[in-house]
Amino acid sequence: MLEQVGELIREVATTIVLPRFRHLASDEIIQKAPGDLVTVADRESEVALTRGLTALLPGSTVVGEEAVAADPRVLERVGDAGAVWIVDPVDGTNNFAAGKTPFALMVALLHDGRPTASWIFDPVGDHMTVAELGSGAYRDGVRVKTRTDDPGAAALGGAVASKYLPEHLRSVAAAHTSAFREVTNGRHCAGWEYPAVALDEQQFALFWRILPWDHVPGSLIIEEAGGTVLHLDGTPYRPTDSERGMLVAANDDIWRTVRDTLFPDTSIL
């Protein structure tokens, strides 16, 4: 199944997404909400992935970003019993629409609400990152593991996606980012942020709005690579969660260092 889904994602990227990269007409980019874009590539990619995934696993259902945009009730299927696919047909759409990288195609498979497999494909770099529950995480066929040490805040780099953070948390986090080696606002593509933690290109990433197509695929990759994915209050992340903040880190010790450095007074979380 891992290889079959990977082949499907590559095919969709090659035939639908990449041909539109830097070749979108103005009427092929639509604003769903202020600052939130969708393109013809997103919609056609989701249709193709939905068709292919349900053919691979008859009886399964699909929760895709664009399907939810068309009918918000589709989101309720994330916690359904049985097999449910989570699909982000083009993650990082704003980058894609602007002719920039990174962007990615992301898929995850849930069984009875629990992630069991995930795929993140970077079509420009031609990198496939996958994970299977209990079997580890792999980048282009090579197993990846997160770092196991904690060098301290001053040696750590990561992303704090502040756009959706509540104002009181945003201001507190901003006041403490100087304690780290580097903190960015992210690359506006969860499909880049998660593999970057697994590969030690950064050591953490903080999000607030956590819609399933953005975070279920990457969260399984991080956990299978040995990393930590928890809400800011330390409780486990579940695919049905949509807010409350989530901190992703290379390991438990780094997670706590980052959380406690950004928010010394944890009672505000």
Contacts in CASP RR format, 6 or more apart in sequence:
PFRMAT RR
TARGET T0000
AUTHOR 0000-0000-0000
METHOD contacts of the structure
MODEL  1
MLEQVGELIREVATTIVLPRFRHLASDEIIQKAPGDLVTVADRESEVALT
RGLTALLPGSTVVGEEAVAADPRVLERVGDAGAVWIVDPVDGTNNFAAGK
TPFALMVALLHDGRPTASWIFDPVGDHMTVAELGSGAYRDGVRVKTRTDD
PGAAALGGAVASKYLPEHLRSVAAAHTSAFREVTNGRHCAGWEYPAVALD
EQQFALFWRILPWDHVPGSLIIEEAGGTVLHLDGTPYRPTDSERGMLVAA
NDDIWRTVRDTLFPDTSIL
1 56 0 8 1.000
1 57 0 8 1.000
1 109 0 8 1.000
1 117 0 8 1.000
2 117 0 8 1.000
2 119 0 8 1.000
2 130 0 8 1.000
2 132 0 8 1.000
4 56 0 8 1.000
5 53 0 8 1.000
5 56 0 8 1.000
5 107 0 8 1.000
5 109 0 8 1.000
5 117 0 8 1.000
5 119 0 8 1.000
6 119 0 8 1.000
6 121 0 8 1.000
6 128 0 8 1.000
6 130 0 8 1.000
8 49 0 8 1.000
8 52 0 8 1.000
8 53 0 8 1.000
8 56 0 8 1.000
9 49 0 8 1.000
9 105 0 8 1.000
9 107 0 8 1.000
9 119 0 8 1.000
9 121 0 8 1.000
9 128 0 8 1.000
10 121 0 8 1.000
10 123 0 8 1.000
10 128 0 8 1.000
12 45 0 8 1.000
12 48 0 8 1.000
12 49 0 8 1.000
12 89 0 8 1.000
12 105 0 8 1.000
13 45 0 8 1.000
13 105 0 8 1.000
13 121 0 8 1.000
13 123 0 8 1.000
14 123 0 8 1.000
15 48 0 8 1.000
16 41 0 8 1.000
16 44 0 8 1.000
16 45 0 8 1.000
16 48 0 8 1.000
17 41 0 8 1.000
17 45 0 8 1.000
17 89 0 8 1.000
17 90 0 8 1.000
17 96 0 8 1.000
17 105 0 8 1.000
17 123 0 8 1.000
18 123 0 8 1.000
18 124 0 8 1.000
20 28 0 8 1.000
20 39 0 8 1.000
20 40 0 8 1.000
20 41 0 8 1.000
21 41 0 8 1.000
21 96 0 8 1.000
21 99 0 8 1.000
21 124 0 8 1.000
22 99 0 8 1.000
24 39 0 8 1.000
24 40 0 8 1.000
24 41 0 8 1.000
24 97 0 8 1.000
28 39 0 8 1.000
28 40 0 8 1.000
28 41 0 8 1.000
29 37 0 8 1.000
29 38 0 8 1.000
29 39 0 8 1.000
29 97 0 8 1.000
30 37 0 8 1.000
30 38 0 8 1.000
30 39 0 8 1.000
31 37 0 8 1.000
32 38 0 8 1.000
32 69 0 8 1.000
35 94 0 8 1.000
36 94 0 8 1.000
37 93 0 8 1.000
37 94 0 8 1.000
37 97 0 8 1.000
38 66 0 8 1.000
38 69 0 8 1.000
38 93 0 8 1.000
39 90 0 8 1.000
39 93 0 8 1.000
39 96 0 8 1.000
39 97 0 8 1.000
41 89 0 8 1.000
41 90 0 8 1.000
41 96 0 8 1.000
42 65 0 8 1.000
42 66 0 8 1.000
42 89 0 8 1.000
42 90 0 8 1.000
42 93 0 8 1.000
43 66 0 8 1.000
43 89 0 8 1.000
45 89 0 8 1.000
45 90 0 8 1.000
45 105 0 8 1.000
46 64 0 8 1.000
46 65 0 8 1.000
46 66 0 8 1.000
46 67 0 8 1.000
46 87 0 8 1.000
46 89 0 8 1.000
49 62 0 8 1.000
49 87 0 8 1.000
49 89 0 8 1.000
49 105 0 8 1.000
49 107 0 8 1.000
50 62 0 8 1.000
50 64 0 8 1.000
50 67 0 8 1.000
50 85 0 8 1.000
50 87 0 8 1.000
53 60 0 8 1.000
53 62 0 8 1.000
53 85 0 8 1.000
53 87 0 8 1.000
53 107 0 8 1.000
54 60 0 8 1.000
54 61 0 8 1.000
54 62 0 8 1.000
54 85 0 8 1.000
57 83 0 8 1.000
57 85 0 8 1.000
57 109 0 8 1.000
59 83 0 8 1.000
60 82 0 8 1.000
60 83 0 8 1.000
60 84 0 8 1.000
60 85 0 8 1.000
61 77 0 8 1.000
61 80 0 8 1.000
61 83 0 8 1.000
61 84 0 8 1.000
61 85 0 8 1.000
62 84 0 8 1.000
62 85 0 8 1.000
62 87 0 8 1.000
63 74 0 8 1.000
63 75 0 8 1.000
63 77 0 8 1.000
63 78 0 8 1.000
63 84 0 8 1.000
63 85 0 8 1.000
63 86 0 8 1.000
63 87 0 8 1.000
63 212 0 8 1.000
63 213 0 8 1.000
64 74 0 8 1.000
64 85 0 8 1.000
64 86 0 8 1.000
64 87 0 8 1.000
64 88 0 8 1.000
64 89 0 8 1.000
64 213 0 8 1.000
65 87 0 8 1.000
65 88 0 8 1.000
65 89 0 8 1.000
65 211 0 8 1.000
65 213 0 8 1.000
66 89 0 8 1.000
67 74 0 8 1.000
68 74 0 8 1.000
68 75 0 8 1.000
75 212 0 8 1.000
77 84 0 8 1.000
78 84 0 8 1.000
78 86 0 8 1.000
78 110 0 8 1.000
78 113 0 8 1.000
78 212 0 8 1.000
78 239 0 8 1.000
78 240 0 8 1.000
79 110 0 8 1.000
79 112 0 8 1.000
79 113 0 8 1.000
79 239 0 8 1.000
79 240 0 8 1.000
80 113 0 8 1.000
81 112 0 8 1.000
81 113 0 8 1.000
82 110 0 8 1.000
82 111 0 8 1.000
82 112 0 8 1.000
82 113 0 8 1.000
83 109 0 8 1.000
83 110 0 8 1.000
83 111 0 8 1.000
84 109 0 8 1.000
84 110 0 8 1.000
84 111 0 8 1.000
84 113 0 8 1.000
85 107 0 8 1.000
85 108 0 8 1.000
85 109 0 8 1.000
85 110 0 8 1.000
86 106 0 8 1.000
86 107 0 8 1.000
86 108 0 8 1.000
86 109 0 8 1.000
86 110 0 8 1.000
86 212 0 8 1.000
86 213 0 8 1.000
86 216 0 8 1.000
86 217 0 8 1.000
86 239 0 8 1.000
87 106 0 8 1.000
87 107 0 8 1.000
87 213 0 8 1.000
88 104 0 8 1.000
88 105 0 8 1.000
88 106 0 8 1.000
88 107 0 8 1.000
88 190 0 8 1.000
88 213 0 8 1.000
88 214 0 8 1.000
88 217 0 8 1.000
89 105 0 8 1.000
90 96 0 8 1.000
90 103 0 8 1.000
90 104 0 8 1.000
90 105 0 8 1.000
91 103 0 8 1.000
91 104 0 8 1.000
91 105 0 8 1.000
91 106 0 8 1.000
91 120 0 8 1.000
91 189 0 8 1.000
91 190 0 8 1.000
91 191 0 8 1.000
91 213 0 8 1.000
91 214 0 8 1.000
92 102 0 8 1.000
92 103 0 8 1.000
92 104 0 8 1.000
92 188 0 8 1.000
92 189 0 8 1.000
92 190 0 8 1.000
92 191 0 8 1.000
93 103 0 8 1.000
94 188 0 8 1.000
95 101 0 8 1.000
95 102 0 8 1.000
95 103 0 8 1.000
95 187 0 8 1.000
95 188 0 8 1.000
95 189 0 8 1.000
96 103 0 8 1.000
101 124 0 8 1.000
102 122 0 8 1.000
102 124 0 8 1.000
102 187 0 8 1.000
102 189 0 8 1.000
102 191 0 8 1.000
102 192 0 8 1.000
103 123 0 8 1.000
103 124 0 8 1.000
103 189 0 8 1.000
104 120 0 8 1.000
104 121 0 8 1.000
104 122 0 8 1.000
104 123 0 8 1.000
104 189 0 8 1.000
104 190 0 8 1.000
104 191 0 8 1.000
104 192 0 8 1.000
105 119 0 8 1.000
105 120 0 8 1.000
105 121 0 8 1.000
105 123 0 8 1.000
106 118 0 8 1.000
106 119 0 8 1.000
106 120 0 8 1.000
106 121 0 8 1.000
106 190 0 8 1.000
106 191 0 8 1.000
106 213 0 8 1.000
106 214 0 8 1.000
106 217 0 8 1.000
106 218 0 8 1.000
107 118 0 8 1.000
107 119 0 8 1.000
107 217 0 8 1.000
108 115 0 8 1.000
108 117 0 8 1.000
108 118 0 8 1.000
108 119 0 8 1.000
108 212 0 8 1.000
108 216 0 8 1.000
108 217 0 8 1.000
108 218 0 8 1.000
108 220 0 8 1.000
108 239 0 8 1.000
109 115 0 8 1.000
109 116 0 8 1.000
109 117 0 8 1.000
109 118 0 8 1.000
110 116 0 8 1.000
110 216 0 8 1.000
110 239 0 8 1.000
113 239 0 8 1.000
113 240 0 8 1.000
114 133 0 8 1.000
114 239 0 8 1.000
115 133 0 8 1.000
115 216 0 8 1.000
115 219 0 8 1.000
115 220 0 8 1.000
115 239 0 8 1.000
116 132 0 8 1.000
116 133 0 8 1.000
116 220 0 8 1.000
117 130 0 8 1.000
117 131 0 8 1.000
117 132 0 8 1.000
117 133 0 8 1.000
117 220 0 8 1.000
118 130 0 8 1.000
118 131 0 8 1.000
118 216 0 8 1.000
118 217 0 8 1.000
118 218 0 8 1.000
118 220 0 8 1.000
118 221 0 8 1.000
119 128 0 8 1.000
119 129 0 8 1.000
119 130 0 8 1.000
119 217 0 8 1.000
120 128 0 8 1.000
120 129 0 8 1.000
120 130 0 8 1.000
120 191 0 8 1.000
120 194 0 8 1.000
120 195 0 8 1.000
120 217 0 8 1.000
120 218 0 8 1.000
120 221 0 8 1.000
121 127 0 8 1.000
121 128 0 8 1.000
121 129 0 8 1.000
122 128 0 8 1.000
122 129 0 8 1.000
122 191 0 8 1.000
122 192 0 8 1.000
122 195 0 8 1.000
127 139 0 8 1.000
127 140 0 8 1.000
127 195 0 8 1.000
128 139 0 8 1.000
128 140 0 8 1.000
128 141 0 8 1.000
129 137 0 8 1.000
129 138 0 8 1.000
129 139 0 8 1.000
129 140 0 8 1.000
129 144 0 8 1.000
129 194 0 8 1.000
129 195 0 8 1.000
129 198 0 8 1.000
129 221 0 8 1.000
130 137 0 8 1.000
130 138 0 8 1.000
130 141 0 8 1.000
130 221 0 8 1.000
131 137 0 8 1.000
131 138 0 8 1.000
131 218 0 8 1.000
131 220 0 8 1.000
131 221 0 8 1.000
131 223 0 8 1.000
131 224 0 8 1.000
131 225 0 8 1.000
132 224 0 8 1.000
133 220 0 8 1.000
133 224 0 8 1.000
134 224 0 8 1.000
135 224 0 8 1.000
136 143 0 8 1.000
136 224 0 8 1.000
136 225 0 8 1.000
137 143 0 8 1.000
137 144 0 8 1.000
137 145 0 8 1.000
137 198 0 8 1.000
137 220 0 8 1.000
137 221 0 8 1.000
137 222 0 8 1.000
137 224 0 8 1.000
137 225 0 8 1.000
137 226 0 8 1.000
138 144 0 8 1.000
139 195 0 8 1.000
139 198 0 8 1.000
139 199 0 8 1.000
144 198 0 8 1.000
144 199 0 8 1.000
144 225 0 8 1.000
145 225 0 8 1.000
145 226 0 8 1.000
146 197 0 8 1.000
146 198 0 8 1.000
146 200 0 8 1.000
146 222 0 8 1.000
146 225 0 8 1.000
146 226 0 8 1.000
146 227 0 8 1.000
146 250 0 8 1.000
146 251 0 8 1.000
147 200 0 8 1.000
147 203 0 8 1.000
147 250 0 8 1.000
147 251 0 8 1.000
147 254 0 8 1.000
148 251 0 8 1.000
149 251 0 8 1.000
149 253 0 8 1.000
150 251 0 8 1.000
150 253 0 8 1.000
150 254 0 8 1.000
150 257 0 8 1.000
152 254 0 8 1.000
152 257 0 8 1.000
153 179 0 8 1.000
153 180 0 8 1.000
153 257 0 8 1.000
153 258 0 8 1.000
153 261 0 8 1.000
154 179 0 8 1.000
154 180 0 8 1.000
154 181 0 8 1.000
155 181 0 8 1.000
156 180 0 8 1.000
156 181 0 8 1.000
156 203 0 8 1.000
156 204 0 8 1.000
156 254 0 8 1.000
156 257 0 8 1.000
156 258 0 8 1.000
157 180 0 8 1.000
157 181 0 8 1.000
157 182 0 8 1.000
157 183 0 8 1.000
157 202 0 8 1.000
157 203 0 8 1.000
157 204 0 8 1.000
158 180 0 8 1.000
158 182 0 8 1.000
158 183 0 8 1.000
158 184 0 8 1.000
158 186 0 8 1.000
158 202 0 8 1.000
158 203 0 8 1.000
158 204 0 8 1.000
158 205 0 8 1.000
159 183 0 8 1.000
159 184 0 8 1.000
159 185 0 8 1.000
159 186 0 8 1.000
159 187 0 8 1.000
159 193 0 8 1.000
159 202 0 8 1.000
159 204 0 8 1.000
159 205 0 8 1.000
159 206 0 8 1.000
160 173 0 8 1.000
160 177 0 8 1.000
160 183 0 8 1.000
160 184 0 8 1.000
160 185 0 8 1.000
160 186 0 8 1.000
160 205 0 8 1.000
160 206 0 8 1.000
160 262 0 8 1.000
161 185 0 8 1.000
161 186 0 8 1.000
161 205 0 8 1.000
161 206 0 8 1.000
161 207 0 8 1.000
161 208 0 8 1.000
162 170 0 8 1.000
162 173 0 8 1.000
162 174 0 8 1.000
162 185 0 8 1.000
163 185 0 8 1.000
163 208 0 8 1.000
164 207 0 8 1.000
164 208 0 8 1.000
164 209 0 8 1.000
165 173 0 8 1.000
165 208 0 8 1.000
165 245 0 8 1.000
166 208 0 8 1.000
168 268 0 8 1.000
169 208 0 8 1.000
169 263 0 8 1.000
169 268 0 8 1.000
169 269 0 8 1.000
172 262 0 8 1.000
172 263 0 8 1.000
172 265 0 8 1.000
172 268 0 8 1.000
173 206 0 8 1.000
173 262 0 8 1.000
173 263 0 8 1.000
176 261 0 8 1.000
176 262 0 8 1.000
176 263 0 8 1.000
176 264 0 8 1.000
177 183 0 8 1.000
177 262 0 8 1.000
179 261 0 8 1.000
180 258 0 8 1.000
180 261 0 8 1.000
186 193 0 8 1.000
186 205 0 8 1.000
187 193 0 8 1.000
190 207 0 8 1.000
190 214 0 8 1.000
190 215 0 8 1.000
190 218 0 8 1.000
191 217 0 8 1.000
191 218 0 8 1.000
193 202 0 8 1.000
193 205 0 8 1.000
193 248 0 8 1.000
194 205 0 8 1.000
194 217 0 8 1.000
194 218 0 8 1.000
194 219 0 8 1.000
194 221 0 8 1.000
194 222 0 8 1.000
194 248 0 8 1.000
195 201 0 8 1.000
195 218 0 8 1.000
195 221 0 8 1.000
196 202 0 8 1.000
196 205 0 8 1.000
197 203 0 8 1.000
197 204 0 8 1.000
197 205 0 8 1.000
197 222 0 8 1.000
197 227 0 8 1.000
197 248 0 8 1.000
197 249 0 8 1.000
197 250 0 8 1.000
198 221 0 8 1.000
198 222 0 8 1.000
198 225 0 8 1.000
198 227 0 8 1.000
200 250 0 8 1.000
203 249 0 8 1.000
203 250 0 8 1.000
203 254 0 8 1.000
203 258 0 8 1.000
204 247 0 8 1.000
204 248 0 8 1.000
204 249 0 8 1.000
204 250 0 8 1.000
204 254 0 8 1.000
204 255 0 8 1.000
204 258 0 8 1.000
205 247 0 8 1.000
205 248 0 8 1.000
206 232 0 8 1.000
206 245 0 8 1.000
206 246 0 8 1.000
206 247 0 8 1.000
206 248 0 8 1.000
206 258 0 8 1.000
206 262 0 8 1.000
207 214 0 8 1.000
207 215 0 8 1.000
207 245 0 8 1.000
207 246 0 8 1.000
207 248 0 8 1.000
208 243 0 8 1.000
208 244 0 8 1.000
208 245 0 8 1.000
208 246 0 8 1.000
209 242 0 8 1.000
209 243 0 8 1.000
210 237 0 8 1.000
210 241 0 8 1.000
210 242 0 8 1.000
210 243 0 8 1.000
210 244 0 8 1.000
210 245 0 8 1.000
210 246 0 8 1.000
211 242 0 8 1.000
212 239 0 8 1.000
212 240 0 8 1.000
212 242 0 8 1.000
215 237 0 8 1.000
215 246 0 8 1.000
216 239 0 8 1.000
219 229 0 8 1.000
219 237 0 8 1.000
219 246 0 8 1.000
219 248 0 8 1.000
222 228 0 8 1.000
222 229 0 8 1.000
222 248 0 8 1.000
223 229 0 8 1.000
226 250 0 8 1.000
226 251 0 8 1.000
227 248 0 8 1.000
227 249 0 8 1.000
227 250 0 8 1.000
227 251 0 8 1.000
227 252 0 8 1.000
227 255 0 8 1.000
228 247 0 8 1.000
228 248 0 8 1.000
228 249 0 8 1.000
228 250 0 8 1.000
228 251 0 8 1.000
228 252 0 8 1.000
228 254 0 8 1.000
228 255 0 8 1.000
229 237 0 8 1.000
229 246 0 8 1.000
229 247 0 8 1.000
229 248 0 8 1.000
230 236 0 8 1.000
230 237 0 8 1.000
230 246 0 8 1.000
230 247 0 8 1.000
230 255 0 8 1.000
231 237 0 8 1.000
231 241 0 8 1.000
231 244 0 8 1.000
231 245 0 8 1.000
231 246 0 8 1.000
231 247 0 8 1.000
232 244 0 8 1.000
232 245 0 8 1.000
232 246 0 8 1.000
232 247 0 8 1.000
232 259 0 8 1.000
232 263 0 8 1.000
232 269 0 8 1.000
233 244 0 8 1.000
233 266 0 8 1.000
233 269 0 8 1.000
234 259 0 8 1.000
237 246 0 8 1.000
247 255 0 8 1.000
247 258 0 8 1.000
247 259 0 8 1.000
249 255 0 8 1.000
249 258 0 8 1.000
259 266 0 8 1.000
260 266 0 8 1.000
263 269 0 8 1.000
END
